[in-house]
Amino acid sequence: MDRLTPITPGELLEQEFLQPLGVSQYRLAKSIDVPASRMCAFAVFWD
């Protein structure tokens, strides 16, 4: 049985939410009241 390549949380965030909604990491961070540096660190850490 073939297995799918694991996807990281950063990739999931980017592909499923940010790109389709046309939202940047900065805009998402501001809208959920999280420091932009934390949002960026989350995406980079998990990629």
Secondary structure, DSSP 8 states (H G I E B T S, - for coil): --------HHHHHIIIIIHHHT--HHHHHHHTT--HHHHHHHHHHH-
